[in-house]
């Protein structure tokens, strides 16, 4: 048996045979999505956003941030 204190958990897990490795099973994604819909989250907006490239998401975020800063400055006047 490998000394966990010396080699750490990673080495202990990696030295185990594949059939001995245990992994937590995820619940089906459909259940999580349905829970989000039931909670009131607009999943279609999330899907639309994830369909965009990271560069496009950053560009849209920057536009929203610039608008917010403009409104904050206008409020101070």
PyMOL commands that set and color helices and strands:
alter all, ss='L'
color gray80, all
select helices_A, chain A and resi 4-15+18-20+29-39+43-51+54-76
alter helices_A, ss='H'
color red, helices_A
deselect
rebuild
show_as cartoon
